[in-house]
Amino acid sequence: MIADPQNRLALTSIGQNAGQGRWRTETMRSHTSPRLIFVARGQGRVTVSGLTSGYGANNLIYIPAGTMYGYEVGQTVFGVMVTIPSAMATEWPQTPVHLRLRDVTVQKELAVQMDALERELKSTQPGHFRAAHYQLGLLSIYFERQLALRPEPPTDARANTAAARLVAAYTGLIERDYHKHARVADYAAKLGVTPTHLTRCCKQTSGKSALSLLNDRILFEARVQLRDSKTPVRQIARDLGFGSAAYFARAFQAHAGLTPTQFRKKGPLVHG
C-alpha cells in the first residue's frame, strides 16, 4: 500500500493526475485510507480488486483502504478524487462500490455536495477544515442513500462469479504479501488453485494475467520508493524480491520506459 504522507481529507483533480503520466492512474496501487472517485464527464475503464468495468459521466467509485485498483483517464475525462481520512472510514462501505447516477436530480444533489466540500477545503475562514469534514460526513450519507436505492443484483453480474471472487482474493493477497518475494504459484497454492486456473480467471475479469497484475503492483511500489525516498536502487530491488539490481533495472525499464535512476531524477511523486 502507498504510505500516504498525509492521511487527511483532500480533493484532487483526476485530470491533473492524468497529465502527469498514465502510470499514475492506470498502474495497480492501493492506499492506507479510502478513496472516492467522482467522474463528472467522459468515459473509460476502471479495475478494482481485479475486476475491470466501464465507467461514464456521473459515476461514483468507492475504493476501500488496501484495495488494489487502477483506472484509465482519457483526454475527455474530468472528475475528482476524494481522500477519505482513516478516522472516517467506518462511515463508508467495507467493500468497493460503483454507482452510476442516472437521475438528474440526484446528479445535481451530488454536484452541490462536491462544491460545498471543495469550497470549505479552499476557504481561509476559521473552522473551514472542520466544516470540510462535516461536509464529507454529509457526502457519506448521500452515498449511503444512493447505495440503498441501487437495484439488486448489481448491474455488473460478473462481480458475483467464482472467477471474480477468486481474483479479488488474489489481489487481496498481493496487497498483503507483494513485498515477500512470492511467485504466482505461491499465491495460487494459498488460494487452492493451479497457476493456470488463476491466470485464466484474471484474464477473464481484468484482461490481464496473474503475473501481470502482480508485476504491475510491484513496479508501482518501485516507482513510489524511487520518487519518495532516497533508498538506494539496489536496496529497493532487494526489498521487492528482485534477484539483482540489474534484473530490477531491466524489468523496470521495460515497464516504465526509463531506468530506475532516470525515473528518480524526474522529481517527487504526487499521489493519486
Secondary structure, DSSP 8 states (H G I E B T S, - for coil): -B--S--S-EEEEHHHHHTT-THHHHS-B-BSS-EEEEEEE--EEEEETTEEEEE-TTEEEEE-TT--EEE---TT-EEEEEE--GGGGGGS-SS-EEEE---HHHHHHHHHHHHHHHHHHH--STTHHHHHHHHHHHHHHHHHHHHHHS-SS-S-GGGGSHHHHHHHHHHHHHHHHGGGT--HHHHHHHHTS-HHHHHHHHHHHHSS-HHHHHHHHHHHHHHHHHHH----HHHHHHHTT-S-HHHHHHHHHHHHSS-HHHHHTT------
